[in-house]
Amino acid sequence: MSAQKMGTLLYLIENFYTDTVNLDKVTEDAIVAALKELDPHSAYISKKDVEKTNEPLVGSFEGIGVTFQLIRDTITVIGPVPGGPSEKVGIMAGDQFIKIDGEDAFGKKVNNDYVQKHLRGKKGTKVTVSVKRGKEKELIDFEIIRDKIPLNSINAAFMMDKGIGYIKLDRFAQDSDKEFKTAMEKLQGQGMKNLILDLRSNSGGYLNTAIEMVDEFLKADQLIVYTEGIHSPRQEWRSTDKGTFTDGRLVVLIDEGSASASEILSGAIQDHDRGVVIGRRSFGKGLVQRPFNLPDGSVVRLTTSRYHTPTGRCIQRPYESGSEDYYKDLNKRLERGEYFHADSIHFPDSLKYKTENGRTVYGGGGIMPDIFMPIDTSFNSKLYTDLVRKGVFNRYTVDYAMANRESVKAQYPEFSEFNKEFQITDEMINAIKEIAKNEKVEWNEEQYHRSEKYIKLQIKAMIARNIWEMQQYYEVTLTEDPTITKALEVIGNNKEYKKILTNTSYK
């Protein structure tokens, strides 16, 4: 009856309405409005946007490098693509694009086509965006130079310590499992016995890719995940006997940006007590979308079921208050102090589950790590933020790398030597100050001394990235990462590692 009613309404509009109507647009608007009433992840994709929507998981493109969501006709950044031009200038998750090249970039005119037209573009072209960030009263201006967006799933894979490998996985794309297996083979060939898998800020991707990767860690016939919905019978995925890393110690790193497939992997590892999860509570996306083709070539991605971890947890967080409130939850976590104190997070007893070893875990709001790590704000100062935002670091390090690439490589034939010995000099800081002055960044000495270690670390890491590759950026920055320090401490102590996996409460 409802479908008949909608069809009748469109017929009446087409045949009796007083003015000329774009019925295609009316229909699309009705579809979008209807899906918004369901959940935050069901979505309509027009015919011309279908190919572009799949690009982050299957290909590459040229543009500014952000993933975004249109919330109340405003472009809201879900996250910058690691290594892309937006990340380089300091665009952050939650930023809202209010102006693009000086023109208002909100309202009814803003749709996926508008975003692609104004933010995509040839490598080397420039775009200026004015951003609303959190409670900041003034808009923040960024100048972004478009570039080819790096879409490799693995940003880094290297040995951190004797027998300890590290892999940074950015997304669960079409070929991520193949990339992962290649990286594992390389590290195992270098003597890796234990692994730190970094899923921080990994927003997810393909379910099957996550399943293939979990299969590497579990022994045969262990439940990885199952999905279930009113119209979708329970479907299970189990591990095979093909796992190549079923015995070594494993630490998985997550944070509030880890979602969907990241939660499938970390949830399975946690439920089977296969490894230790360290970080902060994950995003909380436990809804499965299935694409349905519409007659004109457009697609509806409709939520058809929920996925559940092996213990039965659905980690989807509530969305009854609407999509806008749903996406503001990360800011609310910050306001509640959740990023700093584990005891600010409360789960009802009705969502309590037990792992194989009897440890208590919870559903209904993301994966809570076994070991909580507060967000590191020791580097945070207005000076540091302004240097990133104005592109001072990026401008200096690009110029430095171009001028000194040969001499640096001659002095440090091996990157490990550079990482250990290279120092940021006073002369380099003075050059940074000059660029900052030209960009109208006020140099505050008190703030500089507060953030000095991280300012120098960022400069060194970006020089490494520009002379070598993205992996070297991580090799530098991880030396001062408290979560990595904790992961190395846990994974390097077999007694402590086993104790955590048999304990019944979070740390």
N, C-alpha and C positions, 0 to 999 in steps of 0.2 A: 504493500500500500504506500509506503514512504517513497519508494522509487517512482511509482506511478504519479504521486503528488508532485515530485520534483520535475518529472517530464512534462506534466500538465502546465506547471508554472512557466517553464521555458517556452512551451508552445504559445501560451497566452502572451508572454512578453514579445515574442517574435511576430505575432500576428495582430496584436491589438494595442501595443504600447504606442504612445503619442509621438515619440521621437525615434530616430534611427538608433539602433543599439548594436554594439559589438557583442554578439551573443557568445562568441568564443571566450572573450574576456570575462563576461558575466559568469559563464560556466566554470572557468578556472578559478575565479574569485570565490565562488561557492564551494568548490572542492577544497581550496586552501582553508577557508573558514571552518568547514566541517572537520577537517583533519586536526585543526587546532583544538577542537573540543575533545579529542580522543586522548592524546598523550604528546609529550614533547618531541618524540622521535619519528612518528608517522609523518610523511612528507610527500608533497607533490612536486614532480620534476617535469617541466615542459619539454617538448620534443627537442628543441634546440639546446637545452641544457643537459640532456642525458649524457652525452659524451663528455662534456666538461666536468660533470659531477664525478665521473669515474676516474678522472685523470690522476688524482692524488694516490690512487691505489694501483694503477696499471701503467702509468706513463710519466711524462714530464711536460713542462710548459714554461713560458716566460711571463713574469709578472712580479708582484711585490712579495709573494710568499706568505700568505696567511690562510688559515681556515677560519670560516666565519659563519654566523647565523644571523638571519634577518629577524630582529625582535622589535616589534612595534615600528616597522618601517625604518629601522636604524641598523646599520652594519655593525655588528658586535663581534669582536675578535674572539674566537675560541682558543686560538693559539697561533703563534708565528711558526713557520716551518724552520726547524733548526738549520742554521747555516745560510738561510735565505736573507734577502736584503732587509726585510722588516725586522727580523731579529737583530740584525747588525746595528740598526739605529735605535733599538730599544722599544719597539712595539711590544705590548704585553697582552696576555689573555685578559679579557674583560674590557679592553679599550673599545670605545665607540667612535666610529668615524662620523664626525659632524659636517666637515667640509672636505671637499676634494678639489684641489687646484683653485681654492678660493670660493667655490660655489657650494651652496647647501647640498648635503648628501643624505637627506632624510626625507621622509614623507612618502606619499603614494607612488611617486615616480621611481622609488628605489625597489628594484627587484634583482633577481640573479643576472639578468641581461645587463642592467645598469652597472652592477658591480664588475662584471667581466669587461664591459666596454671602458670603464674608467680606471680600473686597477690593473687589468692585464695590459701587456704592451711589449714592444720589442726590447731586448736586452740593451741597456745603456740609456734608455729614455728615462725622464725624471717625472715624478708625481709628488705633489705636496698634499699632506693630509693634516687636518686639524682634529685632534682627539680629545674626547671627554674621558677623563680617567678618575674613577672612584668619586671621592668627595672634593676633588680639586675644583675650585671655582672657575678658573680660567682654562680655556682650551690650550692644548699643547700642540705645537706645530712640529711636524716631521717632514724632512725631505728624503724621499726614497728613490734610489736608482734601481730601476727594474733590472732583473737578471734572470738567467735560467735557474729555475727552482730545483735544488737537489732533492731527488725523491728516492735515494737509496734507503732501504729500511734500516740497515745497520750503519751507524755513524762511527763506531769504533769497536775494534776487537783486538785486544793485546794482552800480554802477560803483565800483571801488576806486581806480582811477587813470585817467589819460588813456588811453583806448582799451582798458582792461583791465576785464573784467567778472568777477563772482564769483557762483557759484550753489552753495548748500548744499542737497544732496539727502539727505533723511533715509531714504527707502525707495523701492523700486520697486513702487509700488502699481498698481492697475488703471488709473488715469488719470494716472500720473506722467509718461508721455511727452507727454500733452497739456499738463500744467502746465509741463513743461520747454520745449516749443516756444513756449508763450506767454511764458515768462520770456526765452527767447533773442530772440524778436521785440522784446520791450521793450528789452532791453539793446542789441541791434543798432540799434534806433531812437535810442538814446542815444550811438551812436558806438562801440560795442564792436568791436574788431578781434581781441582775444585774450581767452582765457577761462581762469579757474581754476575747476575743478569739484571741489567738496569732498565726498568720499564717506567721510570719517572717521566711524566708528561706524555706517555704513549696513549693516544686517544682511541686506539683499537683498530678495527679493520675486519678482515674476513674471519668468520668462525672456523672454517676448515683449516686455515693457516695456523690459528691458535691450537687446534687439536693436533695437527702434525707436529708442532713444536713441543707440546706437553708430552707427546708420545716418546720424545727423546729422553725424558726423565723418569718415566714410570716403567715398572715391570709389566709383563703381559696381563691382559684382561682386568685392568683396573679402570673403574669408571672415571672418565674425564669430565663430562658435562652431559646434562640432558635438558631438552626443551619440552615445554608442555603449554597448551592453551585450550580454551573451550572448544575451538574447532580444529585444533592440532593435537593429535594423539601424542603421547610421550614418545620421544625419540632419544635414544642413548648413543653415546660415542665412547668406545673403550680403547684402551691402549693395546698395542700389538707387542710382538716380541722383538721389534726392530730397534728399540731404544739403544742409543750409543753412550748414554751418560746416566745410567740407572743407579750407580753406587757412590759417585763422588759427592762431596759436600756441596750444597747449593744454597745461595742466598739470592733472593729476589727483592729488588728495590722498587717501591711504589710511592706515589704521592697523590694529591688531589686531582692531578691531571691524568692519572692512569684510569682508563675506562674500557668498558666492553670486553674486547678480546684480552686485554691486559688483566682484567679481573677474572676471566675464565682461567687463564694460566695460573695466576697467583692463587686463586681460590682452590684449584685442583692440587697445587703443590702444598698448600696449607692443610687442606682436608686430609690428605694422605700422609701428613707429617714427613713429606719428602724433602722439604727445605725450610729455611727460616725466612720469613717475610719481614723486611725492615723499611721504615719510612713513616708516612702519614696515611690516614684513611683515604681510600681511592674514591673516584668520582661517584660511582653508584649507578651504572647503567646495565640493567638486566633484561632489557626488552629486545626481542628478535624481530627485525624487519624483513619482510619478503616483498620483492618487487613484482608488481602486476602491471602489465602493459595495457594501456588504454587504446581505443581505436585509432587515434590520431598519431600514435607513436610516443606519446608522453607516458610517464610512469608514475604510479603511486607506490611508495614504499610504506607498506602497511604493517603495523605491529601485529603479529599473528600468534606470538607465544612469549613466554618468559624462559630464560635459561637459568638452570640451577646447578650449583656446584655439587660435587659428589655426596656431601652430607645432606643435601636437600635445600641449601640456602639459595634464595633469590636475593641478590644484592641490590636490586632496583630500589632507589630511594623514592619517597613519596612525590607525587606530582599533581595532587588534587587541587592545589591552589593556582594552577595554570602554568604555562610555559615560561612566562617572564619571571615569576617567582622561583621557578625551578632552576633557571640559569643564574639567578642571583644567590643561590645557596652557597656557592664558594665564598662570596663576600661575607655572607652571614657567618660562615665558619670562622672567618678571620675576626669578625666582631665578637664572637663568643669566646675567642681565645683558643680555639681548637688547634690552630697551627703551632701553638706554644706549649699546651698542656694536655696530656692524654686524658686526664681525669675530667675534662670538660665535655667529653663524649659519652653519651648515655644510650644504651640499647635496652629495650624492654625484654623481660625474661621470655616472652612468647617467641622471640626471634633467636633463642639460644639453641646451639647445636654442638655436637661433640665430634672431634676428629678421631681418627683411628686409635690414637694414643690416649684419648679421653680429655684432650684439651678443649676448653670452651671457646667457641667462635660464634659470631653473630651474623645474621642476614638482615636485609631490609635497609641497607644504607651504605653500600660499599664494602670493601675488604679492609678490616682493621688489622694492621700489621702485628706481628708477634713482638716486635721491638719498636717503640715509638721514637721518632726523631723530630724534634721541633725544627721549624723553619729557621734558617740561619740569617739573622738580620744584622750581624756584626759589621757587615760591609756597607750597610745601607746609610747613605747620607744624600742630601740634596745635590752636593757636588758630584758624587758618583753617578746619580741618576741623570743629571744634566749632561755630563760628559758622554754618557751612552746615548741619551735622547738626541743630542745635537750632532751625533756622529763623529765626535772628536777622536775617540779610540780608533774607529774604523778608518778615518781619514789618515791619521798618523801612521797606523800600522801598515796600511796599503802602501803608502809612500816609502816607509822604511824598508819594507820587504822588496820593493822594486829597486831601491838604491843599494841594498846591502845583501841581496840574495846570495850572490857568488861568494862574498867574503864570509858570510855567516856559515855557509856550507863548507867552506874551506877550513874555517876555524873549528867547526864541529861536524866532522865527517859522519858521525852517527847522531841521530836525534837524541838518544839517551844522554849524550854528552851535553848537548844544548840544554836539555831539561834540567840537568843537574847543575850546570855551571853558569848559564847565561843570566846576567843580572841587568835590571833596569837602572840606568845611571841617572845622576842629577841632570846631566845634559839632556837626556831624553825627556825627563819630566819638564824641564824648561821649555822644550819644543812643544810638549803637550799644552803647557800654559799659554803659549803664543797662539796656538790654534783655538784654544778655549776663549781667549780674549777676542779673537776675530769673530767667534761665534756668539759673543756677548754672554759667555758663561762666567759668572762671578766666582773667582777662585778664593775659597774660604780655607785658611790654613788649618783651623781647628777641625773642620770637616775632612780636609785632606789627611791629616794625621790619623783620624778615626778610621778612614777607609784606605789608608796607604797600602796596606798589604794586598788588598783586593784590586785596587787600581793597578798596581804593578803586576799582579797576577793576570789581570785581564789583558794588559798590554802585551805581556810575554806570550800568553795563549794565542792572541790574535796574530802576532808576528809568526808564531809557529804554524798556525793555520794557513797563513798567506805564503809562507815559504815551503811548507810541506803540504799536509792535507788536514781535513776536518778531524781525523783521529788524533792528530798531535795536539789539537786544541784541547781535547778531553784529557789527554795524558798530562797536560800542564795543569788544568783547572782541578782535576781530581785529587791532586796532591794536597789541596787545602779544603777538601769536602768532608765535613764531619760525618755524613752518612756513610761515605766510603771508608773513612777511618774505622767506624763502628763495624762495618761489614767485614773488613779485613781482620779486626779483632775477633769477631765471632767465627769466621770461617777458618781462621788459623789455629783455633783451639778446639780440638775434637771433643774434649770433655764438656766444655761450655756449650758447644753446638748441640750435643746430644741432650744435655740438661734442658735446654730451651724447648726441644721437640718433645719432651716428656712432661714439661710443666703444664699446669692447668689454668694459668692466668696470663694476661698480657703484661709485658714490662713497660 
